[in-house]
Amino acid sequence: VEKKAAISLDGKVPFTLKNKVHDGKLLVDQGIIAGCAGGGFENICDAADILKGHSIGDDAFTLSVYPASTPIYMELARNGKLADLLETGAIVKTAFCGPCFGAGDVPANNALSIRHTTRNFPNREGSKPGNGQLAGVILMDARSIAATARNHGVLTSAADVSYDAPKPVART
């Protein structure tokens, strides 16, 4: 990744992930579950189930969730998943397309962000290489983002955590 960044940026902006590795584990600064795909009802319910009864940590890692629509947000409130997420320390925001194009929850310079969003446009996710600013963004599924949040920002696959996975049901 560092070699590709150096080539892509003509060596003008330093980029490393080595400072994100502690005791052999990759630490992530931010998680975002959002957009038309990531902010879907089932994805958010799965994330809530993985996080239920856990804390996302001590603010070294942040998690923001943007439901894809107001009806999804309302159903999450009705079925209790919204409360489950908020109890973990996650922030649940209104339906907004911003995280997909870098207008909401933009990662800080040198931050590493994991996102389940529909799009990842170059130079929009907190990156302004022309100004010497660069953030790392990894696209991944909502369940693994929740598993990472549950593990206080240590990159974790959803396959590595156990949780009750009831089938989410939306009222009609």
N, C-alpha and C positions, 0 to 999 in steps of 0.2 A: 504494500500500500504506500509506504513512504517513497519507494522508487518511482511508482506511477505518479504520485503527487509531484515529485521533483521534476519529472518529465513534463507533466501537464502544466506546471506553473513556471517552467523554464528556470527552476532553481531560485526564483525570486522570493518565494514565501516559504519559510521553514515549516515543515509539518512532521510530527512524530506521534506515534501511539505508544511509544515506550514508556512515557510518563503516566500512562493509564494502567500499566501493569504493576500490581502490588502482590507480593507473595505468590506469583505465578497466576494471578487472576486478573482478568480485564475488567476495570471499573468504568462504568458508564455514568455520565453526569445527568442525563435527562431521558425520560421516556415520554412518548406522545402516541396516543391512540386516537385517531381522528380521520375525518374525511368520509367520503361516500362508502369506501370499502372498510377501512379500519374502524370507523365509528358506527358500524352496523350493530343491530340489537344483539345478535348472537355473540359477536366478538366481545362486546362490552360485558355481557353476562358471563362469558367464560373468564374474562379478566377479573371480574368481581368474585367469582367462585374461587379462583386461584389465590386471591388476596384476602379473602374473608378470614377474619380473626388474626391477621398479621399487620405489621406496621411497615411502611416503606422506608423507615429509617430516620436519620437525624438531619435531614435537609441536605446531605451531600448528594443525594439523588432526588430528583423531582419527577413526578408523574402527573401529566395532564391528560384528561379524557374529554374529547369533544364528540358527543353523539351526532350522528349524521343528520338528524332532523329533530324538530320539536316534538313530533309524535313519539319518536324513540326516547327522547329525554323524559317525556311524561310517563311512558310505560316503565322506564327504569325507576322512576319515583314510585309508581304504583306497586311494582313487584318487589321493592326493597333493595334492589341492586345498587341504586344510587347511594343509599345510606351505607351499604356495605363498603363501597368505594371510599366514601368520605371518611369513614372510621379508620381507614388505613393511613390517611394522610394524603391521599390522591386529591387532586383538584379536578372537579368536573365543571366544565364550562359550557356555555350555550353552543348550539349548532353554528359552526363557522368554518368556512373553507380556508381560512388563513394558513393553518399549519402546512397545507399541501404546497403552497407557493411562498412560504417564508414570511407571512405577515402576522403570525401568532406563535408564541413560544419559540422564538428564534434562539438557537443555541449561542452561547457566548463564544468568544474567540478561544480557540484551543479546546473547546468542549467536545465531548463525544455524545451524540444523541442517537437513540434508537427509536424508530418511528414505524407505525403501521398507518401509512397515509397512502392516498391514491397516487400521488405524484411526488417526485423529487427532482425539482428543476436545478440545474447547475447554478452555482453562485447565488442561490436564494435562501438556503437554509442556514443563515447566519454567516455566510462566507462573502467576503469582499476581497478577493486576492489582490486586486489592484491597490488596495489600502493596507495590504499586509495582514489581513484578517482571514482566518480559515477555521472552520468547524468541521468535525467529522460527523457524517450522518450514515447510519446503517438502516436499511429498510428490513423489517422483520415482522412476524405475526404478533397479534395482540396478546396471545397466550404467553409467548416467550418474553414479551415486554413485561407482562404481569409477573412472571416468574423472576425476572431480573429485579423488579421493584420489590418483590417479597424477599429477595436476597440482598436488599439494601444497595442495589446498584452493581453487584457482581454479575456480569453477563451469564445468564442461566437459560437453558432450554426448558420449555414447558414439559418436555419428556423427563426432566430431572426432578420434578416436584410432584408430590401426590396431593390430590384434592378431590373432593366430591364434585362431580360434574353432572348435576341434574340437567335435564333437557329444559332449556328456557322456553317459557310459554308466554306468548303475548295474548292479552285479553282482546277479544273481538267485539 
